Amino acid sequence: MRVVALGFNTGMGWRDMNEPKTKISGLPARRGALKLLDAVLRRGETIDQAEKSALGGVTGPADRALARAIVGETLRWLSDLDALIDSATKKNLPEDAKPRSVLRLMLAQTLRLETPPHAVVATGLELLHGGPRRLAHGVFSTLMKREVSLPDVPTLSDAVLTRWEERAEAIAPGLIHPPEVDLALKDHAETQERALAMGGVSLAPGHIRLPRGTPIDRLPSFDEGAWWVQDLAAQLPPRLLGAGDGRRALDLCAAPGGKTLSLAAAGWKVTALDVSEKRLEMLRENLVRTGLEAEIVKANALGYTPAKQFDAILLDAPCTATGTARRHPDVLHRVGPRQIGETTELQQSLIYQAVEWMQPGTVLVYAVCSLETEEGEDQAAWAEETFGLERMPITADELPEGLMPTAEGWLRTHPGMMAEQGGLDGFFVARWRKL
């Protein structure tokens, strides 16, 4: 059976003008999920940016988490969900049609979150109150009768495949699930003891990995301040500066502060600079909780004049964050050439500023949580050619087992790496010294 797609509103300018007044359990979470999906795909917002307005009518942390989970799985498997929907209609629904979005959410719940089909129908069709409910019901019923399933690995969009080229096949398996929980320890000597106590595993000294969904603030050791949440890949850039031994380090674009904490724990006297007061407040809270110290400066890096010299500078530059696609699958659909072009311009300005502050012997570590070569490898090559920095190759013994530096002595990680251990975010890291 193939359903004829006729008689529906094809625009996404739809809102909730004809929402039912009856109370259906779970409906607010699904309505919020639909608004979130609209914000990402139509307006290019991140899930975090859209959450406040989209989930305003969703009360309770469990329902809000459910709405985010539904949207996350929808975005993770969007190409495959659309292929299923198109297989059940004679005429493809427009990309921005409300029935297509509702069907995406319905299928994601059944095929990824294992929600019973009857519950999916009860909440999903209500999102089309006053609209083409029969169409959506027909498509969904057809697919359920076929006992359809998703492929083993998400299908990436043509745009992403073009950008990531030969790496795409290796990256895609790392996008199947949201990431597990990584902790960075203040004292690396406590790694095995704390991993055993928490029921986690360690993939490197000072690192612990816990099961996905672990409630962080309920861990027995939360108030001790002995650790903070930080993806394993994000823990690597500050480690590449080594022990501080009381030397000075500048953490540019520091908030929310995981790298500042790592540097302070390694014995650096850290100046943490960021333009966002809200994000710096998170850093202040973590400094208090962990008992670590850092000087905090709220300023735009491009207009800042440091009052002191630094032995090391860590530039974790603003980027498209496509390396975080495991936890933020919206980046797979809202990042394109325009966003990449904007961030590369900003990154070059920040690199230029950092080099201006370097004295002979100062070490610079440049990092981005991006999978785009324009933000990683291309920027590193540009920096070396422009400023004549001495490359300090990253070595295998500085990295967790299973990771290797590139032939150039840089570090490139992606979600498909260390897959048997749960994977990691995508990062690019380069290190130089000023002559």
Secondary structure as GFF3:
##gff-version 3
##sequence-region A 1 435
A	DSSP	alpha_helix	27	43	.	.	.	ID=ss1
A	DSSP	alpha_helix	47	54	.	.	.	ID=ss2
A	DSSP	alpha_helix	61	76	.	.	.	ID=ss3
A	DSSP	alpha_helix	78	87	.	.	.	ID=ss4
A	DSSP	alpha_helix	98	111	.	.	.	ID=ss5
A	DSSP	alpha_helix	117	124	.	.	.	ID=ss6
A	DSSP	three_ten_helix	125	128	.	.	.	ID=ss7
A	DSSP	alpha_helix	133	145	.	.	.	ID=ss8
A	DSSP	alpha_helix	158	164	.	.	.	ID=ss9
A	DSSP	three_ten_helix	165	167	.	.	.	ID=ss10
A	DSSP	alpha_helix	168	171	.	.	.	ID=ss11
A	DSSP	three_ten_helix	172	175	.	.	.	ID=ss12
A	DSSP	beta_strand	181	185	.	.	.	ID=ss13
A	DSSP	three_ten_helix	188	190	.	.	.	ID=ss14
A	DSSP	alpha_helix	191	198	.	.	.	ID=ss15
A	DSSP	beta_strand	207	210	.	.	.	ID=ss16
A	DSSP	three_ten_helix	216	218	.	.	.	ID=ss17
A	DSSP	three_ten_helix	222	224	.	.	.	ID=ss18
A	DSSP	beta_strand	227	229	.	.	.	ID=ss19
A	DSSP	alpha_helix	232	239	.	.	.	ID=ss20
A	DSSP	beta_strand	248	252	.	.	.	ID=ss21
A	DSSP	alpha_helix	258	265	.	.	.	ID=ss22
A	DSSP	beta_strand	269	274	.	.	.	ID=ss23
A	DSSP	alpha_helix	277	290	.	.	.	ID=ss24
A	DSSP	beta_strand	295	298	.	.	.	ID=ss25
A	DSSP	three_ten_helix	301	303	.	.	.	ID=ss26
A	DSSP	beta_strand	312	316	.	.	.	ID=ss27
A	DSSP	three_ten_helix	322	324	.	.	.	ID=ss28
A	DSSP	alpha_helix	331	334	.	.	.	ID=ss29
A	DSSP	alpha_helix	337	357	.	.	.	ID=ss30
A	DSSP	beta_strand	363	368	.	.	.	ID=ss31
A	DSSP	alpha_helix	377	387	.	.	.	ID=ss32
A	DSSP	beta_strand	390	391	.	.	.	ID=ss33
A	DSSP	three_ten_helix	396	398	.	.	.	ID=ss34
A	DSSP	beta_strand	411	413	.	.	.	ID=ss35
A	DSSP	three_ten_helix	419	421	.	.	.	ID=ss36
A	DSSP	beta_strand	427	433	.	.	.	ID=ss37
###
